[in-house]
Amino acid sequence: MRKFLLIFLFSFFCLQLNAQKLIRYDLYVNDTTVNYSGAKAKAIAINGQIPAPTLYYTEGDTAEIYVHNLMNTETSIHWHGLILPNNQDGVPYLTYAPIKAHTTFKYRFPIVQNGTYWYHAHTELQEQIGLFGALIIHKKKPDNIPEYTVIFSDWTNEKPMEVLRKLKMANDWYAIKKHSTQNYGAALFSGYLGAKLKQEWLRMYPMDVSDVYYNAFLTNGKSESNITDSIVPGFSQGRKIKLRIINGSASTYFWLQFAGGKINVVANDGQDVAPVTVDRMLIAVAETYDVIVTIPDTMSYEFKATAEDRTKSTSLWFGNGTKVFAPVLPTLKYFEGMKMMNSMMKFNGTMDAMGMKMSNQQMDMNSVMYPENANSETVTLNYGMLKATEKTTLPTPLYSGEGQGVTLLNFTLTGNMNRYQWSINNTTLGDTDKILIHQGENVRIILNNQTMMRHPMHLHGQFFRVVNGQGDFAPMKNVLDIMPMEIDTIEFAANYTGDWFFHCHILYHMMSGMGRVFSVPDSVPNAEVSTVKNSWHKFTKDENMWHFSTQIPIQSNGVFPKFMLMNRHYIFDVMGMMDCNLNFESETHFARYFGQHQYLKLYIGSDIRRMNEPSNNISDSVMTAAENRTLATVGVQYLLPMFILADLRIDHTGHVRFHVSRNDLALTSRLRLDAMWNTDKEYEIGLRYILLKRLSLSANYDSHFGLGGGLTFTY
């Protein structure tokens, strides 16, 4: 008996030691260079690799992670999906100070959960260029099934800030690369001219499901340029395998398909769910799924991730022998998507779902664009299918103040595609205060997506229930993909003190203002942040950066430069013209945008003209009207239907001028029309044919400078 007791105590002691191990990792963050698509590009690696090393823990361990920043700029690491102390969450200027250049920061926190998670930078757009990795937490009693971790990502050879600048300036080079411009020529020849005219009448930009053109999509940091790199060794035919799948993309959703058969979903965002068998599934940005697949006999089967815009895909291969490919998803029918959005868009720029009640992905508005949906019996995963394996009902609120311990929040997801601004309740993060939540109360959020884009909304530091019809067994998640025109409900118990970020995980949407902060006060302030001067301003500064753009036509009849500097509320622009006779004109405006959709702006400016002598193209009558002048102006501009810009101004002499213009009318994918006219009898019409990202052939006729042609440089 004594011997048995000693063995029992020794075994129990060993189990306790094993369950509470201190696991240390050292992560060295440094600049690097990669080549994923035939061109070298700058990136950020951890320990010399992209993705960063996978970190492994067992529930009950203690994590000790030293992040050594070897770069010349600050950085940060956020532990996505982990329950941890607020000062370990890794959001610079909100939960802690950033990790400065050439310094080391030690994270230390208990591991209180299990599942598939990941970690990534939360500094500017560093995640886009490689600063992310998988974080796997095993159960104390592991599942008896082999597993493999898969992290999908997107890659651009451009600097991420250049990507954001293009989006802010409504540059449609990405649409040209993706063949999704929905131009007038394509609309005419495919029978959608009426839909195209209505779309522009409603001042609605062309339909798209993603914002960015990517040079490559990667599986565990590898492109499929060499198919042998995508073969997963060590798994024999006939075996089941659990794939721990992470979407580590900056902005890309992926369709997942397995050529070997069905996909069995067993966990989402690190939380177990009752098994669901599907043919395919869409994984949102920042989501994780555990799925089980069976490798059939004799052949090699493709596990394929296709970008939602269907431009490219990336794959893994399981098994040996002849390759069996997953289905190729056909090109989206963008004009059908345009018709659908036309039917819901109101003239004032808001959306109307016409009484439809959509939630939990059970009615995919984008399905009208899927050619493969006709007579299809394909089973696609949606949130309504997810059911927790244990009850998830919220505890009785510990706080019983106003609202009986339940805070109800209504968040309408809003956006302005014309200027690429994203918001909640038409207000960006920087124009709001933190939302005060009492510790111990329950929070219910009704999310209404009134934009044309999907948004993967992520809550830091805790899980929420998705109210999806499963009652007490509603699934627990930390990322909610909410589709256009959906209304979804989530709820969580505010058990953890500190400031917790809630934001769209598409990086370019987050950087443009779509987020809020829940603040659960603590009696002890976070010294990491409280000692940082202007920490809130530094935290929210990304959404209000200034972005520069220019277009410089150099033609036989003169040079016609345009310069623009713009942030969230203001725009400064200069337009000029000069010919070989040194005849010169320029107009300058400094304007403030107004209104939800920013169709309106008020400006002050100047109008300068110096005409030394008439050129061969200028008649005497026009020259008389074009006398030298220097004017101060004030005016108002408004964006009319068909994207016609109306401008009414008065100068300091009392002269009033009305001006209308239309720029960048897409006749074909690459051929663009510009035109303008005003009551001073000035007019211009021009064409551009886009050759390269920054270079176009151009020609125009200007009432002062005549006819000419040449090249246009665009930045």
PAZA-189001 format. One record per residue: x, y, z of N, C-alpha, C in turn. Coordinates in pm, whole numbers, plus 50000, padded with zeros to 5 digits. Atoms other than C-alpha are relative to their C-alpha. Example, Ala and Ser with C-alpha at 12.3 -4.5 7.8 and 13.67 -1.06 7.14 Angstrom:
BEGIN
500894988150000512304955050780500905012050000
499184988149994513674989450714499235010950073
This chain:
BEGIN
500834988050000500005000050000500875012550000
499114988449993502795024050092500715002049866
499334999150129504575015549768499085006049894
500984994750094501415022549569499795015050021
500184985849968500955055949749501185008349952
498824992850045504535066349675500025001549849
500054999450147504145057549308498965010249955
501064990650036500875077049296500465014550021
499554986349971502405107949463501095004449904
498934996750095505465106349240499425003049861
500624997850131503305103448925499255013249997
500764987549993501065132049038500955011949996
499014989349998504125153549110500585002349861
499444998950136505565146048764499005006449905
501024994150086502255154348596499875015050025
500094985849968502085187548778501175007849943
498834993450058505625196248674499845001449850
500145000050146504845186848315498935009949956
501124991350039501605206648312500325014750023
499704986049970503265238448441501435003549961
498654997450046506465239448244500145014549954
499654987050056508115272548166500674997649865
499495002050135508645272747790500505013449947
499404987650047511035299247660500294999249850
499604998350140511425311347302500725013449987
499324987550037513805337747165499705002949854
500394996150135512485355946859500825012149958
499144989350050514935377246659499365005949874
500714993350108513145402246436500985008549920
499034992550081515145415946145499505001449857
500304998050142514885429345791500644988949918
499455010050090515425405345506499535003249858
500424998750140514975401745130499474986549953
500605012450049512725376044961499745001349850
500385000350142511805365644608498954989149983
501105009550012508385349344584499384999649860
500694999350130507385359744232500915005349890
499094995650105510495366644025500605013650022
499444986849970511375399744189500375000650148
499584998549862513305407744505499185010950069
500774990349923511415426044777500434999550145
499644999349858512035437545131498924993450085
500915006949910510485417645413500545000750142
499585001249861510675411745787499884985350039
499995014149959511615377545924500264998850149
499665003549862511755361846268500874987649996
499015010850003514785339646323500324995949857
499615002350138515465343145952498984992949915
500985007650079512225327145835498655006949994
501374995450022508785335945698499184987849954
500484994349875506415325945848501024998150112
499155001449882508035329646188499904985850055
500055013649944508815297846386498674997250069
501205004149928505785278846512500344997950146
499805001349856505545281446889499044989450053
500805011049947504305250347073499925000850152
500235000549856502785248947421498984989150030
501055008649949500625226147630499215008050102
500844992849905497685239847824500514997950142
499445000549866498965248248172501435004750007
498634994950003502445259048061500035014950032
499764985549993503905293548120500885003949883
499244995250115505115312247814500955011050043
499014989349981508295332747833500665002049864
499594997650137509095348647500500795013149994
499144988350015511985372447438499985004349853
500014994650136511495394247131501155009949988
498824991750021514795408947014499835007649869
500214991850119514225437746774501355004649946
498724996750061517285439446549499875010649891
500234990250106515705464646311500295014150048
499814985949967516145502246298498685007250022
501324994249975512425507646357499314992050109
500705006949893510025498446635499124988849944
500865011050041507885467046626499154995850118
500875005349894505405446846832499574986049962
500565013250024503945411946868498694998950078
501315002749938500265404546938499744985149994
500275014349990499265369647052498524997849973
501364999850051496135365246847499184988450056
500915010049947493325347047031500324995250139
499605004949869495155341947359499365008250113
500484993749877493655349247700501235002750086
498764996549930496395368147884499845013650068
500064986749938497105398748101500055010949893
500134989550102496295430947917501335005849957
498724994050037499865443947930500904990649921
499275009550084501005412947738499364998649862
500785001950123498505417047450500735004949876
499134996550111501015434947230499485010149901
500474989350089499195465247087500715012950041
499214988449960501625494547087499165012450024
500634987649955500485526347263498594997850054
501285003049937497305508647383500174991250122
499805009149887498385479547602501454999950049
498604998849957502135485547612500755009249905
499164991850087504935506547467500574991149891
499435008350107506325494647132501414995350036
498645005149980509525474447119500915008549912
499174990650074512035500947019501114992749925
498915005650080514815495146767501154995550091
498825005549932517675473246896499794998650151
500295003149860515935464847224499324986450007
500645013049976514485433147376498855001850098
501154999749909511085428547536499654985750039
500365013449952510125398747751498504999350025
501385003349971506575385547734499994988150096
500175011549910505485362548015498534999250038
501415001649967501975348648059499674985150010
500415014049988500215316348159499214995649876
500765005850110498785293447891498764993450061
501225004349932495165288447999498984993849905
500935005150100493635273647683500754990449909
499355008150102494335250447392499395003349865
500544997750133493865252047018501025005849904
499184994550108495205267346697499915015150001
499954985549994496295303646723501195004849918
498844994850070498885326646574500445013150063
499494987349948500975357346645500485008549883
499654991050110501735387946435500305014050053
499714986149964502945423746440498705007950010
501114990449994500545451446540500545014149982
499394987150030502795479446418499855002749851
500234996050138501685496746099499634987749915
500355010950091501705471045815501084989249995
498905009749998504605448845924499524985649980
500535013550021502375418045924499974996449851
500105002550144501955421745546501314994949941
498715003850060505675416645484500754989750084
499375011849944506295386245696500014998150148
499875001149855505985393046066498764993150058
501105008049947503595364846161500454985550010
499675014149985503705328646274498914992650075
501015008449935501665299646413500334998050147
499855002949857501095293046783499034988750033
500815012049979499845258146869500054996150148
500105003949859498615248847217499274986650008
500585013349991498015211947278499234998150130
500735003849879495555197247523500924992050091
499205008049906496935181047836499954985349961
500135013550053495605148547692499845001349849
500054997050143496475151247320499084990549924
500805008350090494235138447041500904989749934
499235010950061495375105346893499855000449849
500074998550145495675117846536501175008549955
498904991650048498625130946335499485013549952
500444986650037498505168046263501075007249920
499104992050082500025193646030499495014450003
500374985949993500045231646065500175006749865
500004993250130499185252345757499675014750023
500294985749991499425290145743500055006049861
500114993650131498225307745429500255015050015
499744985649995499325343145347500015005849860
499934993150129499355369045070501285008249994
498734992950016502405386244927499915010149886
499864989750102502905418944740501455004649994
498644994950015506205430944598500085015050031
500014985849966505115466644671500175001950151
499994996549859505775483744999498555001350049
501394999349953502615480345211499455014350007
500484986249995502415518045260499665005249861
500354996450137502405521544882498664993949962
501315006150023499485497244868498915008650061
500994991749933497595518145122499825013349928
500104987250073498395550144931499164998449874
500795002450121497005535344609498524998750031
501405001849963493815524944784499375013450038
500524987049959493405559544936499755009249880
500104991250116493875576144597499084994349891
500925006250096491345553144421500694996649869
499255004650117494055541544182499534985949968
500575013050031492575511943995500974990849924
499035008850062495815495743879499784985550044
500255013749953494935465644095498834993749925
501135005350077491605461843914500434996349858
499495003350134493445462743580500744986750006
499245012549987495785435243700499084988050022
500925010949970492825414443820498904998349895
501025000350106490725421043504498595002050058
501294997849934487915434843718499565014649995
500314985750005487555471143603498535003049972
501434997850034483925467043481499835012949921
500004988050081484525493143215498795000349906
501164998250087481965506842968500054990849877
499915008950115483295486442676499574985950034
500395013449958482965453642864498514999450032
501434999749968479525463942992499154999849873
500754999450125478345471742638499974986549931
499925012550075479555439342480499434988050075
500555011149924478295417342763498555002350042
501414997549974474835433142786499705006350135
500204994049869475305452043113500155015249997
499814985550009475435487942987499065007450095
500964993649909472275497143180500444999150144
499525001849862473725482743501501195009150027
498834991449982476955501943445499585014650016
500474986249990475115534843390499345002550136
500644998349870473025529343704501035000350111
498955000349898476135520843906500675013750012
499364986949995477745553943809499015010950040
501014990449957474495572843856499905000250153
500055001149855474515560244214501335003550067
498674996549949478155571544253500634988350076
499485012049937479145536044335501164994749918
498825005050069482605523144252499774985749952
500195013550053482965490644052500054989450109
500095011149907482175458144231501334992750011
498835008549979485055438644386499824992850132
500085007549875485495412844660501295001350080
498744997849929489045422544753500625012949946
499484986750032491055454544748501314999849924
498594999650039494595444544654500304989149899
499455010350088496305426544369501294994850063
498825005949938498865402244512500834992549897
499085006950090501935388844334500064985050026
499955014349968501745355344515499184997350125
500605005149878499805335344769500874988350047
499005009149945501865313745002499384990050096
500315010349901501475281445197501254997550081
498835001249912503835280745494501225006949940
498914991850051505905307545325500534995949864
499515004650130506245289744990498935002049894
500914999050113504695297544655499994986649928
500115012750071503685270144415500775000349868
499194999750122506265279344152500744986849982
499395013350004507955246444242499094990650077
501045008249939505295220244308500584990450103
499415009249902507745197844496500085006250138
499974993449870507925224044771498674998550074
501335000749941504195218344833499614985950041
500315013849964504355180644887500294997950148
499845002449858503805171245251500434985550021
499535013849983505905140445337499514993950131
500195006749873505305114445603498584995850032
501375004149974501555108645573499584989749896
500305010950092500515075645423498535000249958
501375000950050497415068445218499124992450097
500975006449913494305058345406499965005650140
499934994449865495235078845714499195012950010
500614987249970493265106745873501085009450051
499034990149954495155138845939499245012650039
500604987349957494215170046133500875011549949
499324988150049495155202245955499635011750091
500214987749922495585232446180500235011649903
499944990350109494785260045930499875014250056
499994985949958495575296945986500015008849876
499954990050107494745325345750500795012050052
499124989249956497715348345813500125011249899
499954989750104496885371345521499745013950057
500324986149966496765408945538498595003749958
501344996050046493555411145335499304989649913
500555009950093492815378645147499224989150072
500785011749961490025353745213500384988649905
499675011650083490635318345083498854989850000
500855011750014488305291544948500874987650017
499245012149973489515257945081499264987949942
500555012250061488965225344885501034988850011
499115011549994490385190244914499614990249891
500285008850113490665168544603499714985850044
500205013749952490575136944818498664997350063
501315002549943487045141844946499525011350090
500644990349912485125159245223500995006050099
499254993249895486475183445482499174999450127
500715001549872485505176245843500515010850097
499614988749914485565208246054499784996250146
500105004149859486285201646423500355011350097
499704988749911487465235346562500085012849919
499954986850064487265272446482500535010050101
499364990049913489415300346629500494993850131
499435006649884490955275046868499014992750087
501055006149917487625262847010499384988049929
500605012050057486265227746952498555002649962
501404999850041482995224646761499574985849967
500515013050042480745195046690500374998149853
499515001950138482145179646367498955003249895
500854996350113480685193846047500724996049872
499385004750124481335177945707499525008649884
500334991050111481475201245404500874996649879
499205001650122482725201745046501055010949986
499074988850009484375235545073499675010050109
500214989949896484765264745309500815012449967
499284987450017485815301145307500575004050134
499364995949875488335310845573500315014949992
499834985549998488315347545666501425003650043
498734994749952491385368645728500044998650152
499705001549857492815359746074499264988550067
500665011649940490515329846132500954988050004
499345013050000491815295446226498944989150002
500885011749998490175261846164500854987550019
499455013649999491055226246259499064991449916
500815008750084489845202145992500694986449991
499485013550019490255164645945499674995549858
500175005650134490775149945599500594985950000
499495013550018491355114245492500724999149867
499215001250123494095107245238499624986949932
500375012450069492675082344986501244992249954
498915008750042494765053844848500585004149865
499275001150128497305053344564500405013049933
499714987950076497395089744451500405011550092
499644987949927498485124744556498895010249981
501224991950003495645148444646500305014450043
499764985849978495585186244640499075005550108
500764991649908494485207044938500255014349954
499844987650077493865240044765499345011950069
500524987349949493405275744887499985009949884
500174990650110492015299044620499585013550054
500374986549955491925336544679498555002949963
501424997350024488365349444704499775006849866
500174993650130488915371044396500394990849885
499735010850096490075339144217501105003449901
498884996450088493185354844071501084989350002
498945010049984495565328344206499604990550112
500235009549891495755298844443501344995150052
498825006249942498215280344664499574986650059
500445013749968498245243444756501024992250080
499195010849943499555214144954499574987049932
500315013150060499735178144829500264989150104
499905011149906499115147145041499914986849926
499995013050064499935111844935501004999449887
499045002450107502055096944659499294995049875
500565005250125501425088944295499465011149912
500594990750095499415105644021499255011150074
500594988649932498235140344117498525001349963
501434997550016494515146344166499745014450043
500134985749974493665183244141498615003450054
501274994549953490965201844332499385008349888
500654992250107488375220044118500575014149988
499604986250027489365252743956498765008850011
501144991149984487035280444067500005010249886
500014991250118485935300143758499965014850037
499954985449982486205337943714498665005350050
501224993949945483705358643909499245007949894
500864992250089480775374243726499745013750066
500054987249929481405409743842498785008449965
501164991850037478585425743644498734995250071
501145004949923476085403143821500065005650143
499844993749871477505415744149499615014749997
500364986050016477105451144020498485001750000
501474999150005473415445143940499414998150139
500515002449866472845431244287500195012350089
499744988349917474485460944456499175012049955
500864989250049472595485144231498614999350061
501365001749949469345470444360499885003750147
500034996949857470315477744720500525013850035
499414987049970472095511044691498965011149984
500864988350008470085542244768500765011649937
499364988750066470745575144592500895008050095
499204992549902472125590344915501264992750041
498775007249973474875563944924499884989450107
500205010449900473395541645196499434987549933
500435012950055472435505145150498664996150060
501305004949956469005488945176499894985449961
500095014450027468695451145209498604995649963
501355002850047465025453445107499284989750087
500725008549907463765436045418500614986350023
499385013149980466055405845388500734999850134
499305001849873467335392945723501054989349982
498905009250024470735377445667500935000250119
499075000849890473095364945933500794987149991
499185012049982475855340046007500354992949869
499535005050130476855335845640499024990349934
500945009950053473705315745568499405004149867
500434995450131472875337145265501115008649944
498814993350053475955346845067499595009249886
500374990350103475235378944875500914999049878
499065000750112478325372744662499754988049910
500205012250078476975339444534499465002849860
500474996750135475365357244237501165001049902
498824998850087478915360944105500704986749977
499325012850010479805323944137499444992049883
500515007950113479475306343799499744985450036
500135014349968479805272043964498754996950081
501135002549912476635276644171498784994249930
501185004850072474195266643897499824984950023
500345014149975472485233443994501064992950084
498935005749919475215227944250499454994550131
500365005849872474795204944548501185000950097
498834998449915478075216144700499595005350138
500264995549863477905219545079501135009450042
499044989849961479635251445191499795003450148
500084996949857480415258845556499445014050022
500384986849952478605287545726499914999550151
499974999349854478495299446087498794993250065
501175006549944474995285646136500224985250028
499705014249980476525250746119500864997450123
499055002049891478965256446405499274998950134
500615002649871477985242446743501094996250100
499005002949897480115242647057499784986150057
500095013449940480865209347226499595000650146
500454998049863480035223847569499155012750006
500844988149986477545249747692500875012550010
499234987550003478725285347634499205011850054
500814989049949475995305447805500825009050092
499244990449920477325336847967499624998850148
500315000649857477585337848347499065011350041
500824989249945475195358148557500895012150024
499134988249985476555393848547500335002850146
499564996449866478605402548854499705014750028
500304985849987477985439348788498515001849974
501464998850013474345449348838499565014650000
500354985950008474305486148762498975002649892
500944996350106472445503948483499984989449892
500145010250102471095479248227500034985950055
500025013249936471015450548480501224991649962
498775007450025474595441448402500214996049856
499855003250142474135439148024500105013149921
499834988450087475485465347783499674996049857
500385002650139473865465947439500615010649911
499364990950093475885481547158499554996849858
500355001550142474765487046799501135005949917
498884995850084477695488546558499614998049853
500215000750144476965496846196501355001849932
498744999250071479985489545979499805008449874
500204990150106480355518345737501315002549927
498794997550078482765528945467499775009849888
500024990750112483585553045190501034994949899
499075005750096485095534044896500635010649911
499454989550085485565566244699501315005450055
498784994949936488195577144951500654989750091
499455011149925488915543445111500135003450149
500064997849856487825551645463499014990050059
500825010349937486365525445699499725004050144
500434994549872484445532346016498924991350063
501135006049929481875521046272499075011450038
500984989349976478685541746299500475013149939
499524988450077480255565446042501065008150073
498954993149924483015574346288501224991050009
498785007949991486615562846273500504999450144
499495002349865488545550746575500545012850064
499354988249945490505583146617499055011050041
500994989849965487305603946644499074995450111
500845005149892485895583346932500804999250129
499375003049873486635576347296499924985050024
500125013949959487155542647458498584997350052
501325003949951483945523947538500184993650138
499825004549862483785519547916499084988250029
500745012149964482725484648025500364996550144
499755003849862482335474348388500414985450008
499595013949982484145443048496498844991950058
501065008749952481685414748543498685001749929
501244998850074478985427548309500124992949865
500055006350130477925411247985499775010449892
500074990550112478245428947652499404992949880
500615005350122476005422347354500165010449890
499754990950112476925437447016499204995249879
500715002750125474615438846714500785006949889
499164995050109476775442646404499205000149871
500744998350124475175455846086500965004849893
499044996450104477415455745777499305007149886
500624991950105476275484045551501015003849892
499024997550107479265481845316499934988649899
499985010250105479955461845001501114989850020
498885008949973482895443545160499734991450122
500005008149878483265415145409500965006450100
499114994849895484835424545743500214989350107
499715009449892486575399845977500295007650129
499894991949880485975416646312500604991650113
499225007549901488455405846582499985007150134
499974994849863488215410346959501254994650069
498785003949930491475410047152499694994650139
499935003949860492025390947473498854992050056
501135007749950488715372447500499174994749884
500865006050101486175351547314498585005550013
501414996249998482605360447221499164988349947
500975009550055479555338747157499415005749873
500704996150121478105340246807498574994950012
501395004049985474315340046844499514995149864
500225005850134473625316046557498904989549996
501095009750000470565295646655500334987150070
499615012249930472485269146851499745000850150
500404999049861471125281247185501165000150096
498955000649898473285271947483501344995849943
498775005150061475845257147245500505009049886
499494990450099476535288547041501534999550000
498545001250007480155287146917500705012250057
499154989349950482885307647079501055003349895
499054995650102485065328246843500715012750047
499394986849980487455357646840500075008049871
500114993050129486995366446470498644996949941
501305001850064483595371746311500065005749859
500094995350138483385373545932498565004149974
501344995150026480375395345858499925004649855
500114997550143479265396345496499205012749972
500784988150034477745426045310498524998050029
501424999349969474245434645434499574990350110
500355008949890474395409545721499805007750130
500134995349863473255416246077500284988250091
499595010949911475035394146331500055005150144
499984996549858474945393446710501064991750071
498995006749919477835385146941499875004950143
500074995949860478155386347320501164993950076
498905005049918480875382547580499905005650141
499944995649862481475385647951501305007850021
498834991349981483825414248043500714996050129
499355005449881485945394148285501415005150022
498584996649994489365408948210500185015149992
499804985649996490525443948298501005004449893
499074994350098492395466848060499275004949876
500524994950127491935481047711500134989049894
500035011050097490915455647445499535005249865
500254994950136491025463747075498984991049929
500985006950084488065454146853500075006549863
499724993550129488785459546485499834990349884
499975007950122488505447446128501434995249978
498665005550012491445424146065500565000949859
499384996150126491875434345702500875012250033
499084989849948494955455245772499705013849946
500214987050062494095482745528498695006450047
501224994649939490625486545682500305004850142
499624995949865492055487546034500815013049996
499164988050011494645513345926499185012249956
500854989050046491765534045784498885003250097
500894995249896489785536246106498924990850050
501105008749958487475505746146500384992750128
499695006349872487855498146514499425007750117
500394994049873486865505346873500874993850109
499275005349884488465500047215499034998650116
500755002349877486635484147508500955001650118
499154997349885488035496247837499314995250127
500485005249871487505476448157500975005250106
499034993149913489055498448427500524991050112
499325007049891491465485548687500525010750096
499514990449901492605502149007501495002949981
498574998250024496215497848893500215003649853
499814996350141497035517248572501164992549937
498945006850074499205501648304501175009749982
498854990950003502605518048359500655000349862
499415000450134503725507048011499445010949911
500664990450087501215530847853499855013650067
500274987449930500505557148118501205009449998
498814991550003504085569648096500345004949859
499764995950138503925574047716499195012449969
500684987450031503085609647614499174998549873
500915000350116500095612747375499814985849946
500095014050045499665574947366498784997549913
501215002350082496085576147230500185005749860
499744994150131497115599446950500944991249918
499065008750070500015576746861499344986949957
500715012350032497735546446870499105001749878
500984997950107495225561746626500555007749880
499454991150104497595581646402499954993849860
499925006450131497625555746121498875004249908
501174997450084494125564046001499985014249943
500034986150046494925600945949501315004449936
498754996650068498215598945761499715007949871
500094992850127498805622145466500564991149888
499585008050115499115605545125500145009149878
499674991450114500645620844813499744992749868
500215005550133499715615644449500295010749896
499754990450108500715631644120499744993549866
500155004350140499955629243749500605011149913
499284989950078502265646743501499994996149853
499965002050145501355646143130501065009149938
498984992550074504335656842916499704997949852
500545001550135502955663642570500535010849906
499534990450100503645682642250499405013850020
500624986949977501265710542357500265005650139
499664994649868502685714542707500114989250106
499945008749882503095699943051498825003650089
501244997749926499965695543263500034992750136
499875007549875500955684843618498835002150096
500974999549891498535676943899500654993750123
499455005049875499645672444260498904999950106
501055001249898497515661044553500584994350128
499625004649866498125656944927498724999250082
501315002349942495265641945124500094991850127
500205008749884494305628345465498514997750019
501385004149979491025617945624499005011349975
500954988950009489415652545629500385010749898
499534988650078491545675545413500704995449872
499285002650124492975677445064500615013149949
499304988650061495525701044911500394995749860
499675003950137495775700344532500425012049918
499484989950091497595719744264499914994549858
500075003650143496855718443889500675011049920
499284990150078499075735543636500084996549853
499815001750144499695740243262501085009649953
498954991550055502725753643077500404994749863
499585004350134503715753342708501415005349971
498634996350035506975759942523500205015149991
499914985450000506165797342505499955005850141
500054996449858506115797942887498675006250039
501344996949954502385804642893499694990750117
500095007449874501385793543239498665002450066
501214999049919498225786143439500134990650120
500065009349887497695771143785498815003450088
501054998449899494895765744032500404991850122
499675006549874495415756844398498785000050090
501125000949907492825744744649500464993450130
499895006949872492905736545016498584998050050
501425002949979489645718745098499794991250122
500465008449889487775702545385498784992149953
501125008550037485485672645321498925000450108
501145000349909482005670845476499054988849960
501035009950026479265644945507500494985750014
499695014149979479105607445560500814994349885
499315005550118480225599545204500995009849939
499044989850040482295631345165499845004149854
500274994750134480615641644843500265015149994
499914985449992480905677944961501345004350057
498834993849939483995699145019499995015049973
499854985550010484615736045079501485003249990
498574997350019487855752344972500275014949990
499434987150034489955783244956501154997149905
498945003050095492515787244682500475012249924
499484989350085494185807344410499914995749855
500045002350146494045810644031500985009949939
498954991550056497165823743858500154996949852
499815001950144497595829443485501015010249948
499014991450064500565843443293500124995849854
499975003150143500145844042914500945009949933
498984991250058503325858242757499705003449855
500364997850139502305854142395499174988249954
500835011150046499755833442208500824989749924
499395010650081500875799842077499224998549872
500665002050129499915787541734498584994950016
501315006149981496885770541886499015009250071
500864991249924495465800942068499575011749912
500524989150083493205825141882500095013150077
499944986949936493265862341950498855002150098
501164998149911489755861242099500194992750131
499745007549878490755834242345501095006950080
498894993449932493965853142425499505012250077
500544988449933491965884142510499324996050131
500675004849880489885864042757500974994350101
499035006649913493015848142896501065009750049
499054990049953494605879943031500674995550129
499275003549878497175877743309499175003550123
500794997449879495675875043656500574992150116
499725007249876496245864944016498795002050090
501264999249930493055856644203500024991450126
500325008249883492125844844549498574995049983
501305006050024489165821244540499484992950124
500665008349900486665804444770498854993149929
501025007250075484265777744656499534987450068
500575012449953482325746044703500004990049885
500045010850099482635712844519499084989050050
500925010849965480075684944510500064989449892
499945011150093480235650544353498584996249958
501325002950055477195646344130499924985549953
500095013250065475815613843984500894999449876
499075002750110478035598243714501405004950032
498684995549954481025610043922500435013149934
499724986750054480755645043774500245009550118
499664990849893482475670443998499545014049962
500494986450022480605703744017500725009550095
499194990549925482575734144134499435014049978
500494986350007481065768244214500905008650086
499054991849925483515795444314499775014849972
499974985650020483835832844358501405004850035
498654995049971487115851844340499915013650069
500004987949918488175883144527499525012349923
500554988850078487025905544240498494999349989
501445001850008483465892044272499554991649882
500365008250116483595870843955499634985950043
500495013349966481615838343980500244990749881
499785009950105482565806943787499414986650041
500505013549979480815773543752500804990549911
499075009050067482965743943654499534985750022
500315014349986482195707043583501114992049934
498945008450055484635678843520499694985450031
500075014549975484795641043494501374994249965
498685006050020488055622243534499914984850003
499775014449991489095586343473498774991749967
501125008150047486025573943289500554988249921
499405012150057486885537843198499244995649876
500605004550124486045532542831500314985349975
499595014149998488005499942834500824997950126
499225002749880490175483343095501135010050018
498844991149991493075506543011499805013749936
500234987250068491575535142805499085008850085
500734991249910490385564843013499745013649935
500434987150053488535596942928499935010250113
500134988749908488885630543108499385011649922
500614988450066486835661743031499655010550104
500434989149911486045695943180499485011649916
500554987950063484085727943097499635009650112
500484990349902483385760443279499405012149930
500734988550055481425792643234500935011049951
499054990950061484625811443143500364995649858
499835005450135484395792142815501344992749982
498815008650005487385770542901499534985549997
500375014150007487235733842814501234991849964
498915009350030489455703342777499424986049992
500375014150009489065667242669501274992049974
498775007650013491705640542698499784985050011
500025014649993492415603442660501344995250054
498775006649953494935581142840499864985049976
499945014550011495935545742757501084995250096
499095004149893497535529243061500884988649950
499055010050045500665510542957500554991950118
499365006049884502315503543292499435006550127
500514994849874501685510543658500145015150008
499754985749986503165545443629500085007449866
499794993750130503165552543254498804997649908
501125000750095500405560343002500335007949875
500074991550119500075572642645498865009750021
501064990349976498045604642650499915010149887
500254989350098496505631042424498845008450051
501134991749959494225660742485499875012049908
500214987050063492715691942336499575009650110
500264990049898492775722542561499685013249932
500444987750065491005755242479501075010749997
498894990450001494165774842564501244994549932
498735005650043496945751142470499904991049878
500175007250125495465733042174500134985050012
499955014550011495955697142063501434995150020
498675005549979498845675642175499944985750050
499925013749952499995641042270501374997250058
498725003449939502755624142468499844988950101
500005010049894503305604242786499555006450131
500424995449868501795607043133500634991150106
499435007049884503655597643450499025001150115
500955000149889501435587443742500664994150124
499555005649872502345582544105498895001450102
